[in-house]
């Protein structure tokens, strides 16, 4: 039986926008404490010496997981969420992954390589994350908690095929596709996303 989370941790993508999940968070009636995490050196979060890789971001999330917790993550944050859940499976009650690679190779699944344009448009961001090629394909079967996958069918960065692949690999995953939504669906479709997340957090 899955516990109800006492804490909800919201993880943004590579934009590091700590406001990204606010519209969803504000619509949730779930009583769990809400925490919005930023990435040092991304968005409005100042750089921190020693944060030089994905494992350092995971460590920041793990430091917040001190009770039954659900992770709600977008894009790059989804890789961090999966890594954190693999580290602390006994405390992660639910996962919500949106438009992420989730640690699988997306190149064979029709994904557009977003890195060159993103790097050009965000020259101040740390470059290490552009080189990250974390592959967790073989480990996703270890995640036994309920997982909600939210995808848009108009997202070239993480196409629906990626969500479908993750749904096959994760033992307890449910995929919901938003017609016409793109990589920002967590923000642009906050009403429906919040409704789905609310129901997911109540699932056993």
N, C-alpha and C positions, 0 to 999 in steps of 0.2 A: 504494500500500500504506500502510495506517495504522500509524503507530508506536505502540508501547506507551507509556503515560504514565509519567513518572518522578515525577510529583506528582499528588495528588488534592486538589482544593480543594472544600470543602463550604460551601455558601451557604444560610443559613436564609431564611425568609420575613420578613414585617414584624414578627413577634414578636421577631426578633433573637436567638432562642434558640440559643446556640452549642452547646447539648447536643442539639439536635434530631436531628442526623445521627449522634450517637455510637453508638447501637445498630447501625446499618448499618455504620459504619466499623469497629467492633470485630469484625464478622463477616467482613470482607473478608480474603482471603488474599493479595491483590495486593500486591507488595512496594513499590509507590510510596509516597513520603513523603506523609503526610496532614496537611492544614492546614484548620483550622476558622476561618472568618472571621466576625466579628461586625460589626454596623452601628453606627457611633457614634450614641449617643442612643437606641438601641433595645435592649431587653432588658438584659443585664448589661454592655453595652459603654458606657463613659462617652462623653458628647458630645465632639466635637472641633470647635473653631472652624473655620469655613469649609466644613464638610460641610453643604451646603444643597440638594443635588439628586442625582438618580440618577447623573449623570456623576461626582460625587465618590465614590460607592460603587464605580462601575466603575473609577475610578483606583486605589482601594485594592486591588481584585482584580488589575488589570493589574500592579501593583507586585510581586505574588507570582508572576506567570507568567514564570519565568526559565528554563524548560526544558519539554520536552513534558509537557503538563498535561491532565488531564480535569477538567471542572467538573461537580459534582453539586449541583443547586439545587432549592429548593422555593419555590413561589408567587412572591412579589416577587423573591426571589433569582434566579428564572428569567429575569426581564427583564435583571437585571445580567449574568447568564451569557451571554445572547444578545448583549448589547452588547459584552461583553469578547471573545467569540468573533469578532465582526465586526471588532473592532480588531486582534486578534492571531491570525488564522486559521491561520497557519503553525505555531503552537505548541499549538493546542488539538487534541488527538488524538480526544477523545470528549466528548460532552455527555450528561448525564442531566438531563432536565427533568421535574419532578413538579408536577402541579396548578397550573400557572402560566398567565398569559396569553401569555407568550412574546413580548409586544409586539404582540398582535393585539387588535382591538376585540371584547371578549367580550359586549357588550350584545346583539348580534344572534344570539348563540349560546346564549341561555337562561340566562346567568349572573345570579345574584342580586347586587345591589349591596351589598357587605359594608362599605363605607366608613362609613356613619353609625353602625352598631352598634360597629364596631371603634374609631372615634374616641371614642365615648362610654365604652367600656370601658377605653381606654388613653389617658387625657387627657394623660399626660406625654410621649407620643411626638411627634416632630417632625411638623408638619402638612404639610410640603411633599410628602411621598410620597403623601398622599391626593389631591393635585391632579395627580399625574403621569398623563399620558395618552400615554406613549411609543407610537408606532405604527411597528412594524418590518415590517409585512406584506410590503411590496414587497422587503425586503432578505433575507428568510429563505432565498431561493433561493441566496444566496451561501455559505451554510454547507454545506460539502461533507463535513464529518466525520460519522461515524456518530452518530446521536442516538437515545437511548432515552427514550421518553415513558411515564411512569407515572401512571395516573389511577385514581380510584375512582368507581364508578357511584352513590355516595351523597353526592356533593360538590356542594352548591348554589353554592359560590363559583366553582369552575372545573369545569363539567360536562364529561362525556365528549365532548360535541360540540366543545369547545375543543381537546381532544387530537386528535380526528379531523381537525380543520381544520389544526392544526399538522403532522400527519402528511402531509397533502396538499401543504403548502407547502415542507416541508423535504425536500431531495433524497434523504437516506439515513436516514429516520426509521422507527422501529419502535414501535408503540403497544401497551402492555400494560395491560389494565383489571382492577382488583381488585374483585371483587364485594363489595358492602357497605362498601367503604372510603370514608372521607371526606377532608377537606383535610389530615389529619395522617398519611396512609398511610405516609409515609417513616419515621415513628416507630412507628406501631401495627402495621405489617406488615414489620418490619425483616428478619425471616428471609427472606421471599420477595423483598423488594426487594434485599437484599444478593446473593442468588443470581442475580437478573436482571442486576444491575450487574456482578457478577463476570464473567458470561458476555459482557456487552457490552464490557467493557474488554479482553477477549481477542479481540474481533472485528477483522477486518482492514478 
